[in-house]
Amino acid sequence: MGNAGAPKLGIIIASVRETRVGHMLGEWIAAQAREHGGFDVDVIDLAEVALPMTTSEPHHPRTGRYVNDATKAWSERIAGCQAFVIVTPEYNFGMPAPLKNALDLVSTEWNYKPVAFASYGGVSGGLRSVEHAKLVVLPLRMVPVLEGIVAPMVFDQFVDGAFEPNEVQLGAAKQMFDELSRVTAALQPLQN
């Protein structure tokens, strides 16, 4: 949904816990992306996508020889995006397990696609999750952009079930989408 003909931006909401707040932050990010106008937006909520475990596929993801229908559908959805924003909390100083599984489940579909991060949590704002995720996306030949959004002490920013950004986060969103647009345009010739 969004700007048809523009590069497709997958906004991946990484937390699947019932008590999560990431989906509200993800909704705000999707609205900001649509307002930016440089992307056709696809919100990918891992709580709504029934992904098998990576280990349930008999072949290495680089082969693209998927057996599970859910993996095949995931492959098509990821291949259809030209850029990503990952919305992630921090669990035990790292990324949530569903995000790691989602990244590992397919391989070449991620190649040469830029990725930005929107992290949230307590005092650290989920930044350790982002650092962990960057170690995983680099071997997938993804290109992390520097610009991103950080929401420390995020629970204070929800009003009536919606994320209420501060001025820093509003500015960061614009910078993030501007940079994603530039890097996406540069990388598209390399994408399959």
C-alpha positions as CSV (number, residue, x, y, z in Angstrom):
1,M,0.0,0.0,0.0
2,G,1.4,3.4,-0.9
3,N,3.2,4.9,-3.8
4,A,2.7,2.4,-6.7
5,G,5.7,2.2,-9.0
6,A,8.1,3.3,-6.2
7,P,10.5,0.8,-4.7
8,K,8.8,-1.5,-2.2
9,L,9.9,-0.9,1.4
10,G,9.3,-3.9,3.8
11,I,8.8,-2.7,7.4
12,I,9.5,-5.7,9.5
13,I,8.1,-5.7,13.0
14,A,10.3,-8.2,14.9
15,S,8.6,-8.8,18.2
16,V,5.9,-11.4,18.4
17,R,5.1,-11.2,22.2
18,E,1.5,-10.6,23.1
19,T,2.5,-7.7,25.3
20,R,4.7,-6.1,22.6
21,V,4.5,-2.4,21.6
22,G,6.6,-2.7,18.4
23,H,3.6,-2.9,16.2
24,M,2.5,0.5,17.3
25,L,5.9,1.9,16.6
26,G,5.8,0.1,13.3
27,E,2.5,1.7,12.4
28,W,3.9,5.1,13.0
29,I,7.0,4.3,10.9
30,A,4.8,3.0,8.1
31,A,2.8,6.3,8.2
32,Q,6.0,8.3,8.0
33,A,7.2,6.2,5.1
34,R,3.9,6.8,3.2
35,E,4.1,10.5,4.0
36,H,7.7,10.6,2.7
37,G,6.4,9.3,-0.6
38,G,9.5,7.6,-1.9
39,F,8.3,4.0,-1.3
40,D,5.4,1.6,-1.7
41,V,5.1,0.3,1.8
42,D,4.6,-3.3,2.9
43,V,4.2,-3.8,6.7
44,I,5.5,-7.3,7.6
45,D,4.5,-8.2,11.1
46,L,6.3,-11.4,12.2
47,A,3.5,-12.0,14.7
48,E,1.1,-12.5,11.7
49,V,3.5,-14.4,9.4
50,A,3.7,-18.1,10.3
51,L,7.4,-18.8,9.5
52,P,8.8,-22.2,10.0
53,M,12.1,-22.6,11.8
54,T,15.2,-22.4,9.5
55,T,16.1,-25.9,10.5
56,S,12.8,-27.3,9.0
57,E,14.2,-26.7,5.5
58,P,16.4,-29.6,4.3
59,H,18.6,-27.4,1.9
60,H,20.8,-24.4,2.6
61,P,18.9,-21.2,2.0
62,R,21.4,-20.1,-0.6
63,T,20.2,-22.8,-2.9
64,G,16.6,-21.4,-3.0
65,R,15.3,-25.0,-3.0
66,Y,12.5,-24.4,-0.4
67,V,10.2,-27.2,0.7
68,N,7.7,-25.5,3.0
69,D,5.0,-23.4,1.4
70,A,5.4,-20.8,4.2
71,T,9.1,-20.5,3.2
72,K,8.2,-20.1,-0.4
73,A,5.8,-17.4,0.4
74,W,8.4,-15.7,2.6
75,S,10.9,-15.9,-0.2
76,E,8.5,-14.2,-2.6
77,R,7.6,-11.5,-0.2
78,I,11.2,-10.6,0.7
79,A,12.3,-10.8,-3.0
80,G,9.5,-8.3,-3.8
81,C,11.0,-5.6,-1.6
82,Q,13.9,-3.4,-2.6
83,A,14.6,-2.0,0.9
84,F,13.8,-2.7,4.6
85,V,13.3,-1.0,7.9
86,I,13.5,-3.5,10.9
87,V,11.6,-2.4,14.0
88,T,13.2,-4.3,16.9
89,P,13.3,-4.5,20.6
90,E,16.3,-5.8,22.5
91,Y,16.2,-9.2,24.2
92,N,19.1,-10.2,26.4
93,F,21.4,-7.7,24.6
94,G,20.5,-9.0,21.2
95,M,17.8,-9.3,18.6
96,P,14.6,-11.3,19.1
97,A,14.7,-14.9,18.0
98,P,11.9,-14.5,15.4
99,L,13.9,-11.8,13.7
100,K,17.0,-14.0,13.5
101,N,14.9,-16.9,12.1
102,A,13.3,-14.6,9.5
103,L,16.7,-13.4,8.3
104,D,18.2,-16.9,8.2
105,L,15.2,-18.6,6.5
106,V,16.1,-17.2,3.1
107,S,19.3,-15.9,1.7
108,T,19.8,-14.4,-1.8
109,E,16.4,-12.6,-1.5
110,W,18.1,-10.1,0.9
111,N,21.1,-9.4,-1.3
112,Y,22.0,-5.8,-2.1
113,K,19.1,-4.3,-0.3
114,P,19.5,-1.5,2.1
115,V,18.2,-1.8,5.7
116,A,17.6,0.8,8.3
117,F,16.7,0.1,12.0
118,A,14.1,1.5,14.4
119,S,14.9,0.2,17.8
120,Y,13.1,0.6,21.1
121,G,13.3,-0.5,24.7
122,G,14.6,0.8,28.0
123,V,17.6,3.0,28.6
124,S,19.6,1.6,25.7
125,G,16.6,2.0,23.3
126,G,17.4,-1.4,21.8
127,L,20.7,-0.3,20.2
128,R,22.4,-3.6,21.2
129,S,19.8,-5.4,19.2
130,V,20.7,-3.3,16.2
131,E,24.4,-4.0,16.6
132,H,23.6,-7.7,16.8
133,A,21.4,-7.6,13.7
134,K,24.0,-5.8,11.7
135,L,26.3,-8.8,12.2
136,V,23.7,-11.0,10.6
137,V,22.6,-8.7,7.7
138,L,26.1,-8.1,6.4
139,P,26.8,-11.7,5.4
140,L,23.4,-11.6,3.6
141,R,24.9,-8.8,1.5
142,M,22.4,-6.3,2.9
143,V,23.6,-2.7,3.3
144,P,22.8,-1.1,6.7
145,V,22.3,2.7,6.5
146,L,23.6,4.8,9.3
147,E,20.4,6.7,9.8
148,G,17.7,5.2,12.1
149,I,15.3,5.8,14.8
150,V,15.9,5.1,18.5
151,A,13.1,5.1,21.2
152,P,14.6,4.7,24.7
153,M,12.1,4.4,27.6
154,V,9.5,3.8,24.9
155,F,6.6,3.0,27.2
156,D,6.4,6.7,28.0
157,Q,5.7,7.5,24.4
158,F,2.4,5.7,23.9
159,V,-0.8,7.7,24.2
160,D,-4.2,6.0,23.6
161,G,-2.5,3.0,21.8
162,A,-0.4,5.1,19.5
163,F,3.3,6.0,19.4
164,E,3.9,9.8,20.1
165,P,7.3,10.7,18.6
166,N,9.5,13.5,19.9
167,E,11.1,16.1,17.6
168,V,14.3,14.1,17.4
169,Q,12.5,11.0,16.2
170,L,10.5,12.9,13.7
171,G,13.7,14.4,12.2
172,A,15.4,11.0,12.4
173,A,12.6,9.4,10.4
174,K,12.9,11.9,7.6
175,Q,16.7,11.5,7.4
176,M,16.3,7.7,7.5
177,F,13.8,7.6,4.6
178,D,15.9,10.2,2.6
179,E,19.0,8.0,2.9
180,L,17.1,4.8,2.2
181,S,15.8,6.4,-1.0
182,R,19.3,7.3,-2.1
183,V,20.9,3.9,-1.3
184,T,18.0,2.0,-2.7
185,A,18.4,3.8,-6.1
186,A,22.1,3.1,-6.1
187,L,21.6,-0.6,-5.2
188,Q,18.7,-1.5,-7.4
189,P,20.9,-2.5,-10.5
190,L,22.5,-5.1,-8.3
191,Q,19.3,-6.7,-7.1
192,N,17.9,-9.8,-8.7
